[in-house]
């Protein structure tokens, strides 16, 4: 369920991964390998918060084709 903070919608990791069509394992592997940058926004517990734009960037990475 998305979280609203100061009028902005944020998603947590599991929600963002589902919306982007990747597994959490893939997301964390991409972070480790530097394929994507870590999210700059975190809540007070340190959990990542994703904007719709962040999710679009992840979707874009997921749809790349390598030859």
C-alpha positions in Angstrom: 0.0 0.0 0.0 1.5 3.3 -1.0 2.5 5.8 1.7 1.6 9.5 1.4 4.2 11.9 2.9 3.7 15.7 2.4 1.4 15.1 -0.5 3.9 12.8 -2.3 3.2 9.1 -3.0 5.9 6.6 -2.0 6.2 2.9 -2.3 8.2 0.4 -0.2 10.6 -2.1 -1.7 8.2 -5.0 -2.2 5.6 -2.8 -3.8 8.1 -1.1 -6.1 9.5 -4.4 -7.2 6.1 -5.8 -8.0 5.2 -2.6 -10.0 8.5 -2.8 -11.9 8.1 -6.5 -12.6 11.2 -7.7 -10.9 11.9 -9.8 -7.8 13.4 -8.3 -4.6 16.4 -10.6 -5.1 17.0 -9.0 -8.5 16.6 -5.5 -7.1 19.1 -6.2 -4.3 21.5 -7.8 -6.8 21.3 -4.8 -9.1 22.1 -2.5 -6.1 25.1 -4.6 -5.1 26.4 -4.7 -8.7 25.8 -0.9 -9.2 23.2 -1.5 -12.0 20.9 1.0 -10.2 21.6 3.6 -7.6 20.2 3.2 -4.1 17.2 5.2 -3.2 18.0 8.6 -1.7 14.8 8.7 0.3 14.3 6.5 3.4 11.8 6.6 6.2 12.7 7.0 9.9 13.2 3.2 10.1 15.7 3.3 7.2 13.3 1.6 4.8 13.7 2.7 1.1 10.9 4.8 -0.3 10.4 4.8 -4.0 8.7 7.5 -6.1 6.8 6.6 -9.2 9.8 8.1 -11.1 12.1 5.6 -9.3 9.9 2.8 -10.3 9.9 3.9 -14.0 13.7 3.9 -13.9 13.7 0.4 -12.6 11.2 -0.7 -15.2 13.5 0.8 -17.9 16.4 -1.2 -16.6 14.3 -4.3 -16.5 13.2 -3.9 -20.1 16.8 -3.6 -21.5 17.9 -6.3 -23.9 21.6 -7.3 -24.0 23.2 -8.9 -27.1 
